[in-house]
Structure formats: structure tokens, C-alpha cells
């Protein structure tokens, strides 16, 4: 088991330089020495400990990291510390950005590994590790349906929910989205859910945002939200017992 640390600004910049270098030379060795170099990292307040272990899915990681960190690290740090989540990415680099048989790594957008404050497009919700932690902390297994991919994957459904940072904190919204877009029998997100077409998850986010101007949408149950969304657009996604007119 290892103590939890956080990258200092200098450590974050060195980690960022490594990720940028990977785009040019995919076999660049990772700066693992940053993890416990007191010039670049510092211990996090609290008693949390983590271990190197494989995670089959984002869900498995989310459950594990929430169990290890919640109650053992100040909540404010977990919700705001860019350095902490960057450190965790480096600690779990072989799962966040694994090397292939030739030692080459495929890098996603930088905000997937190192978040930046100030804009939703680069904020913590876009981070590969923060988002599963946040969803499991807020929603528990009600969020399991959206966390099926591997840690390294930037799945479409996670991308859409990360963009909905004002609504992904709402249990009614998460439950409604599951009702609409998750096929319980097949155990996967329904085809077409993450397109830009009418009735998609992206459209649901916009419609709920509009409804929130008039209704207390987050004070409603998921079934109450289902009654507010237009049937002309979302009717085909609703279960038969809910859809009408």
C-alpha cells in the first residue's frame, strides 16, 4: 500500500511535458520519480492509502478509489485538487495510458490526465479518474451503467455526462438518463444515445437545462422529469409504461 501524494505545480508541469513528448515520441519513459520527489510532490493530508492493482472498468476503479479516499482525505481536496488527480494518473499510468507490446503509448487530450481550472472543457469532470470517483461518490451504483469502459477510454457516454457538469450531480437526472439510454437486458448503452440527433443524451441535457428555468427539475423524481420532457422527441426512448400521447 502507498500513501497518497499530490503533484506540486512544478511536478504537474513536468508530467505535462512528458505527455506532450509522448505525442512526438510514444516510447518516452514516464517520470515515475515525480511520485515521491519532495521537490515535485507532497503528501496529502489524511490517512488514505492506495495500491497498484488492475481495474477492469471505470466502475471498478470508482468503487475502489471512493472507498479508499472518502472519509480519509478532506472532501475539499478531493473535489478541487488538480495536483492530487494528476498524481493519481501518474501512479496508475499503465492503466490510464498503457504501453503496447512495442512500448508505445497513445495519448488522449491532456485534460484527461491533467485538469485545468477555469473552464468546463478542461475541468476535473473531464479527468479519467476524477469522473468515476465523483459519480460513485454522488450516485453509487446508480451511476454504474455509464462507467463500463476501461480507465484509458474516453467513452462517448462519459464525455456527454462530463459536459453536463451542472446536471450530472443530480440523482434524478442520472436516473432518468439510465431509464432512457441504458438497455438493462443487454447491459449496455442503447445505440444512438450519444449522437447529436433529437432524443439523444446531449439533447436531454439541453432540454433539462431549459426546463430548469421554469421547474424545480432537481427537486423531482426521475419519473417526474420523464413527464416534463417532450414526447415528440423522447417518446421512443421511454419505457412503454411511461410513454404516452
BAFI-3210 file (N, C-alpha, C; in Angstrom, 3 decimals, decimal comma, padded with zeros to 6 digits):
// residues 245
n [1|2|3|4|5|6|7|8|9|10|11|12|13|14|15|16|17|18|19|20|21|22|23|24|25|26|27|28|29|30|31|32|33|34|35|36|37|38|39|40|41|42|43|44|45|46|47|48|49|50|51|52|53|54|55|56|57|58|59|60|61|62|63|64|65|66|67|68|69|70|71|72|73|74|75|76|77|78|79|80|81|82|83|84|85|86|87|88|89|90|91|92|93|94|95|96|97|98|99|100|101|102|103|104|105|106|107|108|109|110|111|112|113|114|115|116|117|118|119|120|121|122|123|124|125|126|127|128|129|130|131|132|133|134|135|136|137|138|139|140|141|142|143|144|145|146|147|148|149|150|151|152|153|154|155|156|157|158|159|160|161|162|163|164|165|166|167|168|169|170|171|172|173|174|175|176|177|178|179|180|181|182|183|184|185|186|187|188|189|190|191|192|193|194|195|196|197|198|199|200|201|202|203|204|205|206|207|208|209|210|211|212|213|214|215|216|217|218|219|220|221|222|223|224|225|226|227|228|229|230|231|232|233|234|235|236|237|238|239|240|241|242|243|244|245]
n.u [000,843|000,422|001,078|-001,002|-000,178|000,353|000,886|003,022|002,921|005,274|005,776|003,471|003,862|006,130|005,089|003,166|004,836|005,996|003,732|003,175|005,525|005,164|003,404|005,014|007,155|006,289|007,414|008,632|010,039|008,161|007,974|008,281|009,619|008,695|006,615|007,254|009,086|010,114|010,565|008,841|006,440|004,011|002,911|-000,538|-002,975|-004,443|-005,413|-005,375|-004,646|-003,392|-003,223|-001,285|-003,081|-005,004|-007,757|-010,761|-012,744|-014,019|-015,940|-015,180|-012,798|-013,826|-015,412|-013,436|-011,609|-013,216|-013,869|-011,344|-010,527|-012,641|-013,660|-011,186|-009,572|-009,604|-012,658|-012,808|-010,308|-010,408|-012,352|-011,283|-008,487|-006,160|-003,575|-003,547|-005,164|-003,736|-001,410|-002,421|-003,044|-000,494|000,450|-001,224|-000,551|-000,078|-002,526|-004,085|-002,819|-001,698|001,196|001,881|002,794|005,133|006,041|004,894|002,821|-000,499|-001,756|-004,406|-006,469|-004,964|-006,325|-007,516|-005,748|-004,426|-006,009|-007,313|-008,036|-010,867|-012,309|-014,926|-014,237|-011,741|-011,822|-012,059|-014,075|-013,599|-011,521|-009,903|-009,849|-011,004|-013,734|-015,052|-014,710|-016,202|-018,817|-019,399|-019,204|-021,271|-023,543|-023,382|-024,123|-026,074|-024,918|-023,507|-024,060|-022,991|-020,272|-018,782|-016,546|-012,943|-010,306|-008,569|-010,120|-011,942|-014,946|-018,013|-020,433|-019,572|-018,245|-020,390|-021,801|-019,844|-019,726|-022,105|-021,901|-023,351|-025,596|-024,957|-024,627|-027,033|-029,207|-031,883|-031,611|-029,528|-030,751|-032,969|-031,683|-030,543|-032,866|-033,745|-031,595|-030,143|-029,856|-031,194|-031,450|-029,499|-027,341|-025,920|-025,229|-027,759|-027,989|-027,422|-027,780|-025,723|-025,482|-025,902|-028,465|-032,091|-033,593|-031,373|-028,769|-027,293|-029,186|-031,064|-029,775|-029,777|-032,519|-033,396|-031,961|-033,282|-035,855|-035,310|-035,381|-037,957|-039,138|-038,675|-036,527|-034,577|-035,549|-037,347|-038,483|-037,053|-039,112|-040,867|-039,419|-039,447|-042,049|-042,017|-040,388|-040,476|-042,685|-042,700|-040,058|-038,620|-040,146|-039,778|-037,671|-038,474|-039,696|-042,429|-044,509|-044,247|-044,289|-046,557|-049,252]
n.v [-001,203|002,275|005,634|008,499|011,058|014,375|016,150|018,925|022,292|022,435|019,745|018,987|020,388|019,104|016,552|017,178|017,962|015,532|014,145|015,673|015,211|012,525|012,536|013,068|011,290|008,242|006,338|007,519|007,462|007,248|009,762|008,538|009,016|011,375|010,859|010,562|012,502|015,032|017,563|017,908|016,774|016,262|014,938|014,081|015,485|013,531|010,031|008,255|005,372|003,705|001,146|-000,553|-002,031|-003,935|-002,606|-003,473|-001,897|001,510|001,724|-000,200|000,963|003,405|002,581|001,488|003,637|005,544|004,234|004,081|006,755|008,503|010,024|009,648|011,554|015,097|016,352|018,666|018,805|016,539|017,301|019,495|019,496|019,718|018,769|016,451|014,634|014,540|013,353|010,828|009,898|009,571|007,644|005,502|005,126|003,049|002,047|004,205|005,256|003,086|001,203|-000,355|-003,551|-002,810|-000,816|001,627|004,448|005,672|008,834|010,654|013,628|016,270|017,129|014,869|013,669|015,657|018,136|021,478|024,545|026,766|026,488|024,611|022,844|021,862|021,104|019,309|017,385|016,263|014,582|011,405|009,842|011,314|011,661|009,036|008,648|010,821|010,272|007,807|008,556|010,440|009,122|006,363|002,956|003,636|005,016|003,167|002,179|003,908|003,682|001,643|001,279|000,804|002,229|003,756|004,623|007,099|007,332|007,821|008,197|008,912|011,241|012,893|013,130|014,348|016,802|017,786|019,127|020,639|019,198|016,544|016,050|015,516|013,160|012,538|013,270|011,599|009,115|009,314|009,489|006,964|005,388|006,136|005,607|003,274|-000,107|-002,516|-005,303|-006,047|-004,943|-002,609|000,686|002,166|002,040|004,971|006,730|008,520|010,286|013,307|013,680|014,337|013,567|012,412|011,906|014,245|016,105|015,769|016,887|019,594|020,121|019,631|021,622|023,884|023,441|023,750|026,412|026,997|024,956|023,078|021,092|019,440|018,874|017,001|013,590|011,001|009,962|012,093|013,988|012,673|013,051|015,665|016,067|016,494|014,406|014,097|014,154|012,501|010,277|007,742|006,688|006,265|003,923|001,720|001,830|004,359|006,173|008,255|009,615]
n.w [000,000|-000,693|000,361|-000,227|-002,444|-003,805|-006,808|-006,932|-008,370|-009,984|-010,389|-011,764|-014,144|-015,160|-015,548|-017,446|-019,543|-020,149|-021,185|-023,435|-024,841|-025,412|-027,530|-029,645|-029,413|-028,769|-027,070|-024,945|-021,725|-018,671|-016,073|-013,357|-011,044|-010,044|-008,354|-005,620|-005,077|-003,149|-004,049|-006,089|-005,434|-002,796|000,363|000,866|002,995|005,584|005,891|003,813|001,834|-001,047|-003,605|-006,114|-008,524|-010,879|-012,776|-014,131|-015,233|-015,429|-013,514|-011,580|-010,722|-009,753|-007,574|-005,937|-005,471|-004,275|-001,911|-000,724|-000,458|000,388|003,326|004,379|003,361|003,227|002,029|000,474|-000,774|-002,432|-004,222|-005,503|-005,922|-008,324|-008,540|-006,982|-008,433|-010,791|-009,855|-009,133|-011,679|-012,793|-011,029|-011,676|-014,318|-016,156|-016,601|-017,270|-019,479|-021,172|-022,214|-025,346|-026,836|-028,029|-026,469|-026,875|-026,295|-026,473|-026,508|-025,056|-025,078|-023,193|-020,877|-019,927|-018,307|-016,840|-015,266|-015,738|-014,154|-014,403|-016,816|-018,293|-020,325|-019,773|-017,173|-013,981|-014,272|-016,735|-016,356|-016,421|-014,069|-011,987|-012,675|-012,531|-009,751|-008,735|-009,703|-008,467|-005,810|-005,543|-006,584|-006,274|-007,040|-008,841|-010,836|-012,187|-014,756|-016,640|-016,513|-017,728|-019,381|-019,973|-017,916|-019,504|-021,599|-023,390|-023,263|-025,106|-023,704|-021,127|-021,819|-022,605|-020,178|-018,616|-019,822|-018,942|-016,439|-014,601|-014,236|-013,892|-011,244|-010,182|-008,847|-009,849|-012,570|-013,490|-013,071|-014,762|-017,239|-017,330|-017,486|-020,007|-021,789|-021,275|-021,921|-020,158|-020,412|-022,297|-021,112|-021,815|-023,173|-025,108|-028,664|-030,510|-028,450|-027,825|-029,918|-031,897|-032,510|-032,390|-029,251|-028,099|-025,571|-025,348|-026,211|-024,217|-022,024|-022,767|-022,945|-020,308|-019,060|-020,081|-019,031|-016,368|-015,918|-015,417|-013,907|-010,842|-011,433|-010,332|-007,928|-008,338|-008,821|-010,896|-012,459|-012,440|-013,902|-016,332|-017,118|-017,897|-020,137|-023,715|-025,543|-028,260|-029,012|-027,209|-026,774|-028,009|-026,626|-024,092|-021,608|-022,331|-020,470|-019,489|-021,581|-023,376|-025,306]
ca.u [000,000|001,182|000,440|-001,477|000,553|-000,177|001,940|003,135|002,894|006,450|005,581|002,428|004,445|006,997|004,204|002,587|005,890|006,092|002,585|003,382|006,607|004,636|002,755|006,081|007,897|005,400|008,133|009,269|009,830|007,383|008,748|007,721|010,335|007,937|005,597|007,681|010,155|009,557|010,683|007,775|005,211|003,872|001,871|-001,871|-003,499|-005,367|-004,864|-005,669|-003,609|-003,854|-002,335|-001,239|-003,897|-005,721|-009,183|-011,349|-013,614|-014,090|-016,793|-014,370|-011,900|-014,608|-015,768|-012,228|-010,990|-014,137|-013,720|-010,036|-010,304|-013,727|-013,560|-009,776|-008,957|-010,576|-013,505|-012,481|-009,162|-010,830|-013,181|-010,649|-007,029|-005,694|-002,333|-003,847|-005,662|-002,622|-000,538|-003,072|-002,899|000,870|000,528|-001,920|-000,301|-000,148|-003,930|-004,634|-002,159|-000,844|002,129|001,609|003,900|006,337|006,375|004,330|001,610|-001,399|-002,177|-005,657|-006,336|-004,228|-007,198|-007,886|-004,721|-004,125|-007,083|-007,000|-009,162|-011,328|-013,177|-015,501|-013,615|-010,501|-012,009|-011,880|-015,047|-013,061|-010,378|-010,173|-010,004|-011,892|-015,146|-015,601|-014,789|-017,306|-020,098|-019,641|-019,395|-022,578|-024,673|-023,221|-024,348|-026,984|-024,085|-022,710|-024,352|-022,207|-018,848|-018,396|-015,321|-011,648|-009,826|-007,894|-011,061|-012,727|-016,192|-018,948|-021,424|-018,885|-017,991|-021,629|-022,092|-018,837|-020,140|-023,298|-021,413|-024,367|-026,690|-024,514|-024,661|-028,431|-029,693|-032,999|-031,132|-028,783|-031,707|-033,755|-030,817|-030,446|-034,142|-033,860|-030,490|-029,447|-030,588|-030,963|-031,324|-028,223|-026,284|-025,097|-025,892|-028,522|-027,485|-027,974|-027,900|-024,668|-025,403|-026,387|-029,817|-033,171|-033,803|-030,098|-028,340|-026,921|-030,419|-031,691|-029,091|-030,251|-033,938|-033,496|-031,467|-034,372|-036,935|-034,870|-035,717|-039,365|-039,492|-037,647|-036,292|-033,729|-036,328|-038,291|-038,003|-036,809|-040,409|-041,411|-038,707|-039,905|-043,331|-041,804|-039,689|-041,431|-042,834|-042,386|-038,629|-038,065|-041,102|-039,289|-036,666|-039,119|-040,352|-043,813|-045,432|-044,094|-044,597|-047,963|-049,578]
ca.v [000,000|003,523|006,861|009,374|012,305|015,308|016,855|020,376|022,902|022,055|018,351|018,975|020,840|018,038|015,494|017,699|017,907|014,127|013,805|016,356|014,497|011,255|012,737|013,068|010,038|007,443|005,451|008,319|006,831|008,093|010,309|007,970|009,565|012,518|010,421|010,740|013,501|016,128|018,815|017,957|016,213|016,386|014,055|014,653|015,390|012,431|008,704|007,372|004,556|003,055|000,081|-000,843|-003,194|-003,711|-002,293|-003,882|-000,835|002,750|001,430|-000,884|001,962|004,369|001,977|001,321|004,894|006,184|003,539|004,383|008,177|009,202|009,934|009,584|012,754|016,187|016,360|019,828|018,443|015,593|017,976|020,648|019,429|019,276|018,034|015,128|013,767|014,343|012,361|009,526|009,475|009,074|006,415|004,462|005,445|001,864|001,804|005,407|005,446|001,891|000,962|-001,581|-004,523|-002,125|000,248|002,888|004,884|006,545|009,884|011,364|015,061|016,432|017,284|013,549|013,289|016,825|019,115|022,895|025,285|027,946|026,257|023,272|021,974|021,289|020,942|017,994|016,409|015,620|013,753|009,971|009,247|012,113|011,485|007,833|008,890|011,737|009,612|006,802|009,268|011,098|008,303|004,944|002,048|004,241|005,513|002,055|001,942|004,793|003,518|000,308|001,219|000,746|003,525|004,508|005,002|008,333|006,868|008,876|008,475|009,672|012,567|013,668|013,451|015,299|018,110|018,196|019,189|021,224|018,245|015,192|015,924|015,299|011,783|012,377|013,362|010,367|008,012|009,482|009,126|005,495|004,882|006,410|005,240|002,040|-001,341|-003,380|-006,697|-006,231|-004,433|-001,619|001,910|001,927|002,626|006,277|007,575|009,544|011,065|014,681|013,686|014,540|012,490|011,903|012,357|015,657|016,879|015,717|017,885|020,931|020,247|019,760|022,976|024,813|023,214|024,209|027,834|027,100|023,907|022,596|019,779|018,604|018,506|015,991|012,240|010,732|009,800|013,432|014,582|011,993|013,646|017,026|016,117|016,367|013,061|014,093|013,926|011,463|009,198|006,424|006,217|005,975|002,616|001,764|002,198|005,782|006,960|008,459|010,661]
ca.w [000,000|-000,811|000,808|-001,285|-002,606|-004,796|-007,539|-006,830|-009,712|-010,769|-010,780|-012,792|-015,410|-015,670|-016,035|-018,688|-020,566|-020,549|-022,029|-024,719|-025,522|-025,899|-028,823|-030,654|-029,237|-027,908|-026,146|-023,896|-020,414|-017,752|-014,935|-012,134|-009,897|-009,529|-007,406|-004,228|-005,028|-002,350|-004,792|-007,090|-004,872|-001,350|000,911|001,016|004,359|005,788|006,156|002,675|001,204|-002,269|-004,062|-007,536|-008,834|-012,139|-012,741|-015,405|-015,743|-014,667|-012,361|-010,565|-010,157|-008,984|-006,289|-005,127|-005,046|-003,344|-000,632|-000,140|-000,205|001,071|004,772|004,759|002,796|003,255|000,829|-000,363|-001,601|-003,451|-005,219|-006,137|-006,086|-009,634|-008,343|-006,446|-009,511|-011,723|-009,215|-009,272|-013,071|-012,950|-010,235|-012,429|-015,720|-017,004|-016,928|-017,891|-020,778|-021,194|-023,321|-026,086|-026,831|-028,505|-025,538|-027,363|-025,607|-027,223|-025,583|-025,291|-024,794|-021,940|-019,715|-019,425|-017,335|-016,007|-015,429|-015,549|-013,583|-015,112|-017,965|-018,282|-021,326|-019,232|-015,740|-013,391|-014,764|-017,931|-015,956|-016,491|-012,751|-011,141|-013,002|-011,871|-008,305|-008,476|-009,949|-007,449|-004,549|-005,546|-007,014|-006,005|-008,157|-009,819|-011,939|-012,719|-016,169|-017,515|-016,193|-018,136|-020,163|-019,294|-017,438|-020,565|-022,640|-023,320|-023,856|-025,506|-022,670|-020,085|-022,373|-022,546|-018,783|-018,142|-020,339|-018,190|-015,065|-013,719|-014,079|-013,523|-009,784|-009,809|-008,948|-010,789|-013,949|-013,775|-013,148|-015,982|-018,363|-017,359|-017,984|-021,436|-022,677|-020,929|-022,183|-018,997|-020,824|-022,972|-020,251|-022,495|-023,597|-026,324|-029,903|-030,827|-027,262|-027,737|-031,152|-031,767|-033,065|-031,417|-028,301|-027,590|-024,253|-025,461|-026,281|-022,896|-021,205|-023,154|-022,606|-018,856|-018,748|-020,377|-018,070|-015,058|-015,803|-015,023|-012,947|-009,911|-012,032|-009,499|-006,754|-008,806|-009,046|-012,312|-013,127|-012,630|-015,037|-017,547|-017,512|-018,397|-021,423|-024,827|-026,088|-029,692|-029,177|-026,343|-026,588|-028,432|-025,679|-022,808|-021,486|-022,777|-019,387|-019,194|-022,754|-023,680|-026,290]
c.u [000,878|000,382|000,037|-000,688|-000,151|000,992|001,880|003,085|004,085|006,337|004,532|003,011|005,392|006,176|003,568|003,606|006,083|004,961|002,693|004,458|006,116|003,979|003,774|006,832|007,140|006,098|008,879|009,002|009,088|008,225|008,201|008,414|009,605|007,000|005,974|008,881|009,605|009,722|009,501|006,426|005,190|002,774|000,550|-002,330|-004,493|-004,646|-005,051|-004,434|-004,207|-002,839|-002,358|-002,024|-004,647|-007,200|-009,768|-012,152|-013,471|-014,927|-015,978|-013,405|-012,665|-014,989|-014,554|-011,727|-011,904|-014,013|-012,419|-009,910|-011,387|-013,685|-012,136|-008,969|-009,997|-011,346|-013,155|-011,310|-009,579|-011,597|-012,438|-009,171|-006,629|-004,442|-002,552|-004,262|-004,603|-001,659|-001,125|-002,967|-001,506|001,042|-000,099|-001,716|-000,470|-001,587|-004,585|-004,064|-001,180|000,074|001,747|002,836|005,207|006,754|005,835|003,010|000,804|-002,028|-003,506|-005,409|-005,772|-005,124|-007,696|-006,918|-004,404|-005,203|-006,561|-008,242|-009,615|-012,248|-013,647|-014,766|-012,331|-010,603|-011,938|-012,893|-014,536|-011,942|-010,764|-010,480|-010,969|-013,353|-015,723|-015,710|-016,001|-018,648|-020,404|-019,878|-020,795|-023,737|-024,562|-023,517|-025,370|-026,224|-023,313|-022,871|-023,479|-020,698|-018,310|-017,069|-014,067|-011,195|-009,266|-008,865|-011,761|-014,067|-017,155|-019,936|-020,802|-018,624|-019,227|-021,965|-021,086|-019,146|-021,322|-022,964|-022,400|-025,497|-026,217|-024,423|-026,052|-028,835|-030,890|-032,554|-030,394|-029,733|-032,579|-032,936|-030,661|-031,726|-034,237|-032,827|-029,755|-030,355|-030,267|-030,734|-029,966|-027,050|-025,369|-025,930|-026,549|-027,917|-028,193|-028,041|-026,914|-024,458|-025,820|-027,821|-030,865|-033,360|-032,534|-029,800|-027,942|-028,151|-031,130|-031,079|-029,620|-031,703|-034,119|-032,992|-032,558|-035,509|-036,587|-035,153|-037,131|-039,738|-038,319|-037,285|-035,457|-034,375|-037,347|-037,649|-037,770|-038,118|-041,073|-040,742|-039,183|-041,223|-043,161|-041,166|-040,668|-041,466|-042,507|-040,919|-038,125|-038,966|-040,568|-038,264|-037,286|-039,696|-041,827|-044,770|-045,371|-044,535|-046,100|-048,087|-048,557]
c.v [001,254|004,679|007,689|010,677|013,177|015,990|018,347|020,970|022,513|020,604|018,208|019,365|019,789|016,871|015,918|017,627|016,483|013,750|014,458|015,630|013,169|011,391|012,701|011,743|009,156|006,495|006,218|007,705|007,765|008,561|009,828|008,483|010,758|012,122|010,683|011,661|014,739|017,484|019,009|017,467|016,418|015,454|014,802|014,468|014,238|011,099|007,728|006,620|003,865|001,990|-000,008|-002,134|-002,912|-003,418|-002,616|-002,766|000,431|002,544|000,785|000,091|002,933|003,843|001,901|002,656|005,667|005,554|003,936|005,846|008,839|008,950|009,871|010,769|013,866|016,288|017,507|019,514|017,517|016,283|019,051|020,482|018,855|018,419|016,624|014,173|013,556|013,295|010,957|009,002|008,910|007,749|005,235|004,630|004,227|001,466|003,013|005,645|004,287|001,822|-000,333|-002,489|-003,910|-000,976|001,604|003,186|005,828|007,546|010,497|012,859|015,248|016,542|015,952|013,076|014,410|017,863|020,527|023,594|026,382|027,716|024,810|022,331|021,309|021,015|019,503|016,959|015,671|014,623|012,276|009,350|010,008|011,782|010,190|007,991|009,743|011,037|008,564|007,447|009,851|010,127|006,821|004,110|002,566|004,797|004,403|001,894|002,769|004,578|002,149|000,192|001,123|002,146|004,382|005,080|006,325|008,023|008,020|009,212|009,259|011,099|013,457|014,049|014,440|016,704|018,663|018,378|019,833|020,239|016,859|014,985|015,525|013,842|011,625|012,407|012,088|009,190|008,100|009,070|007,614|004,885|005,018|005,652|003,945|000,847|-002,337|-004,830|-006,972|-005,740|-003,432|-000,399|001,682|002,660|003,949|007,230|008,730|010,281|012,501|014,804|013,975|013,321|011,938|012,449|013,823|016,546|016,887|016,765|019,280|021,153|020,424|021,127|024,008|024,676|023,759|025,696|028,035|026,145|023,624|021,184|018,874|018,286|017,437|014,615|012,055|010,589|011,145|014,148|013,974|012,566|015,027|017,077|015,844|014,965|013,001|013,786|012,713|010,245|007,832|005,839|005,788|004,565|002,763|002,253|003,680|006,644|007,085|009,549|010,836]
c.w [000,000|-000,238|-000,398|-001,283|-003,648|-005,503|-007,249|-008,244|-010,580|-011,247|-011,861|-014,142|-015,994|-016,216|-017,359|-019,828|-021,070|-021,495|-023,407|-025,530|-026,096|-027,269|-029,960|-030,628|-028,253|-026,944|-025,058|-022,524|-019,450|-016,563|-013,599|-010,877|-009,282|-008,387|-005,954|-004,090|-004,323|-003,025|-005,733|-006,574|-003,370|-000,859|001,060|002,458|004,465|005,930|004,999|002,198|-000,013|-002,685|-005,579|-007,771|-010,130|-011,902|-014,111|-016,047|-014,909|-013,407|-011,240|-009,908|-009,267|-007,617|-005,367|-004,589|-004,105|-001,958|000,063|000,286|000,639|002,575|005,274|004,237|002,872|001,937|-000,107|-001,286|-002,737|-004,572|-006,014|-006,495|-007,441|-009,493|-007,838|-007,565|-010,593|-011,157|-009,362|-010,705|-013,321|-012,197|-010,989|-013,938|-016,629|-017,316|-017,588|-019,291|-020,974|-022,412|-024,019|-026,066|-027,282|-027,596|-025,934|-026,650|-026,503|-026,270|-026,017|-025,091|-023,384|-020,716|-019,169|-018,341|-016,348|-016,265|-015,210|-015,017|-014,538|-016,288|-017,966|-019,222|-020,824|-017,733|-015,278|-013,882|-016,000|-017,610|-015,913|-015,132|-011,854|-011,405|-012,415|-010,359|-007,982|-008,629|-008,881|-006,085|-004,459|-005,732|-006,687|-007,241|-009,159|-011,015|-012,628|-014,224|-017,107|-017,381|-016,609|-018,856|-019,315|-018,898|-018,569|-021,591|-022,343|-023,981|-024,129|-024,400|-021,517|-020,562|-022,272|-021,112|-018,208|-018,641|-019,561|-016,714|-014,108|-013,423|-013,662|-012,010|-009,293|-009,942|-009,879|-012,246|-014,357|-013,936|-014,386|-017,195|-018,464|-017,927|-019,495|-022,269|-022,344|-021,155|-021,071|-019,405|-021,465|-022,134|-020,929|-022,886|-024,956|-027,528|-030,190|-029,658|-027,257|-029,065|-030,864|-032,257|-031,985|-030,521|-027,683|-026,189|-024,281|-025,491|-024,926|-021,982|-021,501|-022,773|-021,103|-018,407|-018,990|-019,366|-016,693|-014,848|-015,267|-013,895|-012,003|-010,347|-011,140|-008,158|-007,087|-008,792|-010,543|-013,076|-013,367|-013,783|-016,353|-018,033|-018,134|-019,778|-022,571|-025,425|-027,573|-029,945|-028,414|-026,172|-026,938|-027,468|-024,352|-022,788|-021,831|-021,691|-019,073|-020,349|-022,960|-024,729|-027,324]
res [x|x|x|x|x|x|x|x|x|x|x|x|x|x|x|x|x|x|x|x|x|x|x|x|x|x|x|x|x|x|x|x|x|x|x|x|x|x|x|x|x|x|x|x|x|x|x|x|x|x|x|x|x|x|x|x|x|x|x|x|x|x|x|x|x|x|x|x|x|x|x|x|x|x|x|x|x|x|x|x|x|x|x|x|x|x|x|x|x|x|x|x|x|x|x|x|x|x|x|x|x|x|x|x|x|x|x|x|x|x|x|x|x|x|x|x|x|x|x|x|x|x|x|x|x|x|x|x|x|x|x|x|x|x|x|x|x|x|x|x|x|x|x|x|x|x|x|x|x|x|x|x|x|x|x|x|x|x|x|x|x|x|x|x|x|x|x|x|x|x|x|x|x|x|x|x|x|x|x|x|x|x|x|x|x|x|x|x|x|x|x|x|x|x|x|x|x|x|x|x|x|x|x|x|x|x|x|x|x|x|x|x|x|x|x|x|x|x|x|x|x|x|x|x|x|x|x|x|x|x|x|x|x|x|x|x|x|x|x|x|x|x|x|x|x]
***
